[in-house]
């Protein structure tokens, strides 16, 4: 069985070491590689795979392409319009394990029922963060983006989920929230006054970035805890292994805690 993570860029990806650790712990003779694939080349690359290929992990900028390639999709993929996991075959199935990865990473830090959440950024990961927040009780969501008009799909998604979502610029006055989820690209640096305002009223910080760490935002955050994206990376990968083995991200692996420990050690 062959698997790989595709994206552009891809050299930084920790997915191979995570998946290889899981396969060793499970006693599976599976091969997992990485490949640089641009959005424009995704279709040809997918068509070139033979029957030895079982699945793909997809990172930026391929999550929309993965969504379009899937014949069927799980609920999280349908809600977010993003697929980060493709189970291959005659009719590829798409999954979004980022949503569950966020929920599991927060649960490890005993963050399970935030009522008010602020999400920084308006891209594909922000959609996953929004769905994750709604599933753990978030009912009032504040989206911050440089161009608030980009948040319109997230506001509409909030309506579908039955929660209140508002969109603002980064420098709009910040009211206190229980949790802030930063989905900004690694290396993003906000203006000092903006960072201080968000940190003062931001509750716990979950930053999907993990390199470099602490992130610029995490370095100035005044509340606790401050959580890096390594937890999300770990748990979304665990759910991908579930998909590749069982075809279902909710079905646990044999001796899953031992597998999870091996993956954590590989980070």
N, C-alpha and C positions, 0 to 999 in steps of 0.2 A: 504494500500500500504506500502511495506517495502523497505527500502534502507539501504546502509551501505557504509563505506569506508573500503577498505581492503589494507593491506600492511604489511611490516615487516622491521623495527618496526612500531608501530601504536599508541602507547600511547600518543605521542606528538601531534597528529593530531587535528587541530581546525575545521575540516570539520563538525563534529556533531553539534557544536554550531552555525556554519554558516547556515547549512541547516535547523536546527530546528527553527532558527529565521525567515528564509524565509517562512517556512511552516506556522508558526503562523501568520505572516503578511498576508499571502494569505488565511488564514482560512481553511487550509487543515489538516485533521486528518491523517497525514502520520508519519511513524516511521523511524528514521534514527539512525543506530548504528555504531559501529566500531568493526573490527575483525582482529586479527593478522593472516595473511595467508602468508606463504612462497611461493616462486615461484614453488617449487616442489609439493606443495599441492593445487595449484590453480584449476586444472582440477577437482579434487574430490570435492573441496568446491563448485565450480560452479554447478556441477552435483547434489549436494545435496539440491539446492534451490527449493522451491515449487512455485506454481502459485501466491502466495501473493507478490512475489518479483518483483519490477518494474525496479530497476536500481542499479548500483554500481559505486562508485567513486574508482579509483585505483591509489595508489601511489607506490613508489619504494618498491620492485623490480618487480612489476606486470604489467607495461605498455606494455611490449612486449607480455606477456601472454594474456593481454586483446586484443591486436591487432590480435593475432592468433585465439582467440575465436570468434571474430566478423565475421559475415557472410558478412555484408556490412559495409563500413566505410566512414566518411566524408573526404573531401579533405585534411584537416590538418593532419588527422590520416594517410592517405595514404602517404603523403609527408614525415612525420617524422618517420613512422614505430612504432608509440606509440599511445596507447589508454588509456586515463585516465578516460573515462566515458563509461559505457556499459548500453545501454537501452535493457533490457531483453525481452524475448519472444521466440517464435519458431525459429526466425532468429535474434539473437542479433545484434544490430547496435553499432558500435564503433565510438567514437568522441575523438578528442584532443582539449579540451577547454583551454589548457595552452597557445596556440598561441594567441587566442583572449584575454586571461587574461593579457598577456604581453602588447598587443597593447592598451587595455583599461587603464591599470595602467600607461603606459607612457603618454597617452592622458590626464589623470588627471593632469599631471605635465607639460602639453603643449609641450611635446616632440612628434612631429608628422611627421617630415620630416628629420631625420638624414641621411646624405648621406654616411658617413663613420662610421662603427661600429666595435668595438672589442669585441669578445665573449671569455670569459675565461672558459675553460672546453670543453670537447668533448663528453659528454654523451647525454642521451635522451633529457634533458632540453635544451642543446645547440642546438639540431635540431629544437626544438620549437622556440628558440630565433632567429635562423637563418631565419626561415620562417616568423616570426613576423617582423624582421628587413626588409626583402625584401618587405613585404606588405606595409610598411610605407615609402618606398623610399630608403632604404639602398642598395647601388649598389657596395660598396667596403667593404668587410668583412674580418677582420683579426681574425683567430682562434688561441688561445693560449692554449697549453696543455703540460703536462709533457712529453708525448710521442706523437709527432706530427703525427706519423703514424696512431694513432687512429682517426685523423681528416679526413682521406681519404673519408669516407662516407659523411661528411659535404661538402667537396670540390666538390664531385660528385653531391650532392644536389644543391649546388650553380649553377653548370652548368645547371641543369634541370630548375632552376628558372631564368636563364639568368643573373646572377650577378657574380662578381669576388670574389672568396674566396681563401685566402691563409692560410697556416698553419705554425705556428712557435712555438718554445719553449717559456716558460714564460720569459726567460731572454734575448730573442732577442731584439735588439734595437727597441724602440717603436716610431712610427711616430704619429703625432696628429690625433685624431679621434673626431667625434662629440659626440659619446655615447659609453660607455662600459657596457656590460651586463655580470655580473658574475654569472655563473651557477655552481659554486663550492659547494661541500657539506658544511653544516653548521659547523663552527669551523675550517675551513681551514685557515692556516696561511702561507703566502708566505714569502720568504726571504725579509728582509727589503729593500735591494737594488732593488729587482724586484718590490715590491709594490710601492716604490717611483717613479720608472721609469714609471710604468703604470699610476699612479695617476697624474704625471706631464703632461702627454700627452693624458689623457683618456677622456676628456670632462665630461659630466654628467655620474654618476654611477647609474646603476640599478642592485641591488644585489638581486637575488632570495631568498637568506637566510634572515631570520627575527628573529632568536633566536640563540645565543644572539645577541642583537643589541645595539650599532653599531657592525657590523661585523669587523673583523680585517682589512679588506680592506677599509670599510667605515670609520674607525677611522683615517686613514691616507690620505684619499682622499682630494685633494687640490681644486678641482673644485666643482661647484654646478650645479644642486642639487644632493644630495645623497639620493637614494630612496630604501627603504627596499622592500622585497618580499611580504609584507602583502597586497599590492595593487593587485599583481598578484593572490595571494591566494583568495582574495575577489572576484575578477572579474571572475576568472575561475570557482569559485563555483556558482556565479550568472548564468553563462552560463550553468552549469550543471543543475541547477533548471529549466532553460528554456527547456533543453532536456527532463528532467523527466516529465514536464508538457505538453509540446507541441511536443516533438520529434525533435526539431530543435533549435540549439544554437543561431540562428539569430532572432528568433521570441520573441519579448519582452513580459515580464510578465505584467499582469494587475497591474496598479499603480506601475510600476517598481521602480521609484525613492524612493517611500516609503519602498518597500521591500529592496532595496539596503541600505537605511539608517538603517533599522533594523538589517541587516547583519553586517554592519560596527560597530554598537553599540555592537554587540556580540563578536567582536574580543578582 
